[in-house]
Amino acid sequence: MEQKNILLCVTGGIAVYKAVALTSKLTQAGFNVKVMMTDAAREFVQPLSFQVMSKNDVFYDTFDEKDSRVIAHIDLADWADLIIVAPATANTLAKLAHGFADNMVTTTLLATQAPVWLAPAMNVHMYQHPAVLRNIEQLHRDGYRFIEPSEGYLACGYVGKGRLEEPEKITALVTAHFANQEQAKVLLVSGQASLLAQTIASYFAQAKQPLTVVNNEPLAVAHPLVEEVTTSVEEMTPYVLAWQNEHPTGIVISADVTEDIMLPFAIIVKNLDGAKRILARIQEGGQ
Ligand SMILES: Cc1cc2nc3c(=O)[nH]c(=O)nc-3n(C[C@H](O)[C@H](O)[C@H](O)COP(=O)(O)O)c2cc1C
């Protein structure tokens, strides 16, 4: 596999030390890693640690233009195949949710077209604050993927949800992302057991494309490649968000969903031709 470029944006949380380990793990896994830091992140760890681990320059000053042929933050935004913000502070999540571009990290995040994964880490009460939850919800809607914090002992002394996910786990997710292992994972959200949902499921099964279908009544498609999850309409959005978390490169398509189901990032399929086009893209290795 061609070497992939990962831009690791490090913001100022106590878990910055874990981002050093993450840089090392990603580099060892064969990725080309560049690190960008906020001023707050530099209060915790010197850029030198990241420079040594990544074997690349570390970036933190938007106005430090080392190469006169390019604008550094645009160049890095375009260079990255994937951007990971780890740890992602409450502050940076808030800025991103509102479109701020007041430092090199936030400016680069607005300029990139690469997928961006956010790995929040903070005190459990911060993580539960309505403003933080609102920003996270907005970022979900904007198409960001989250690496959820895990539960455990937090540096602030509390035990709860807020720990940055372990570097090994993040590295495994990144490796899976690029190995296309998850490329073929497709979730069809169908509010009801409609004829369209049934036709799509049968078509995918015939084309040997595994499919998970989430709906509120079973389809009449019994096929080993079609896994059905029956749930209430209210539970559908949380189910899809959890599925996305588990399958960061998975594809969510929706047919016949009601307004109660909020899936801003799902691909809406209106007929079988739409489903055929998606399948063709998957089989070409696109998406
Ligand atoms: C010791 C210490 C630990 C901190 N840990 C966190 C943290 O884990 N998560 C967080 O969101 N903010 C944390 N903060 C607060 C951030 O550093 C602060 O909000 C800062 O403005 C973040 O800036 P940035 O988002 O530009 O990096 C911590 C501050 C201190 C002094």
Ligand as a Chemical Component Dictionary entry (heavy atoms), coordinates in Angstrom:
data_LIG
# 
_chem_comp.id                   LIG 
_chem_comp.type                 NON-POLYMER 
_chem_comp.pdbx_formal_charge   0 
_chem_comp.three_letter_code    LIG 
# 
loop_
_chem_comp_atom.comp_id 
_chem_comp_atom.atom_id 
_chem_comp_atom.alt_atom_id 
_chem_comp_atom.type_symbol 
_chem_comp_atom.charge 
_chem_comp_atom.model_Cartn_x 
_chem_comp_atom.model_Cartn_y 
_chem_comp_atom.model_Cartn_z 
_chem_comp_atom.pdbx_ordinal 
LIG C1  C1  C 0 -3.449  20.879 33.641 1  
LIG C2  C2  C 0 -4.482  21.165 32.603 2  
LIG C3  C3  C 0 -5.128  20.116 32.001 3  
LIG C4  C4  C 0 -6.115  20.351 31.032 4  
LIG N1  N1  N 0 -6.723  19.283 30.453 5  
LIG C5  C5  C 0 -7.699  19.506 29.550 6  
LIG C6  C6  C 0 -8.341  18.400 28.945 7  
LIG O1  O1  O 0 -8.024  17.230 29.194 8  
LIG N2  N2  N 0 -9.325  18.658 28.049 9  
LIG C7  C7  C 0 -9.724  19.928 27.733 10 
LIG O2  O2  O 0 -10.648 20.074 26.933 11 
LIG N3  N3  N 0 -9.092  20.989 28.278 12 
LIG C8  C8  C 0 -8.097  20.815 29.178 13 
LIG N4  N4  N 0 -7.456  21.895 29.735 14 
LIG C9  C9  C 0 -7.876  23.253 29.336 15 
LIG C10 C10 C 0 -7.271  23.647 27.991 16 
LIG O3  O3  O 0 -5.861  23.586 28.023 17 
LIG C11 C11 C 0 -7.746  25.060 27.640 18 
LIG O4  O4  O 0 -9.155  25.064 27.473 19 
LIG C12 C12 C 0 -7.085  25.584 26.383 20 
LIG O5  O5  O 0 -7.614  26.869 26.120 21 
LIG C13 C13 C 0 -7.265  24.690 25.178 22 
LIG O6  O6  O 0 -6.737  25.327 24.033 23 
LIG P1  P1  P 0 -6.648  24.597 22.611 24 
LIG O7  O7  O 0 -7.979  24.005 22.338 25 
LIG O8  O8  O 0 -6.313  25.711 21.677 26 
LIG O9  O9  O 0 -5.543  23.627 22.677 27 
LIG C14 C14 C 0 -6.449  21.680 30.680 28 
LIG C15 C15 C 0 -5.768  22.740 31.280 29 
LIG C16 C16 C 0 -4.808  22.477 32.225 30 
LIG C17 C17 C 0 -4.091  23.636 32.851 31 
# 
loop_
_chem_comp_bond.comp_id 
_chem_comp_bond.atom_id_1 
_chem_comp_bond.atom_id_2 
_chem_comp_bond.value_order 
_chem_comp_bond.pdbx_ordinal 
LIG C1  C2  SING 1  
LIG C2  C3  SING 2  
LIG C2  C16 DOUB 3  
LIG C3  C4  DOUB 4  
LIG C4  N1  SING 5  
LIG C4  C14 SING 6  
LIG N1  C5  DOUB 7  
LIG C5  C6  SING 8  
LIG C5  C8  SING 9  
LIG C6  O1  DOUB 10 
LIG C6  N2  SING 11 
LIG N2  C7  SING 12 
LIG C7  O2  DOUB 13 
LIG C7  N3  SING 14 
LIG N3  C8  DOUB 15 
LIG C8  N4  SING 16 
LIG N4  C9  SING 17 
LIG N4  C14 SING 18 
LIG C9  C10 SING 19 
LIG C10 O3  SING 20 
LIG C10 C11 SING 21 
LIG C11 O4  SING 22 
LIG C11 C12 SING 23 
LIG C12 O5  SING 24 
LIG C12 C13 SING 25 
LIG C13 O6  SING 26 
LIG O6  P1  SING 27 
LIG P1  O7  DOUB 28 
LIG P1  O8  SING 29 
LIG P1  O9  SING 30 
LIG C14 C15 DOUB 31 
LIG C15 C16 SING 32 
LIG C16 C17 SING 33 
# 
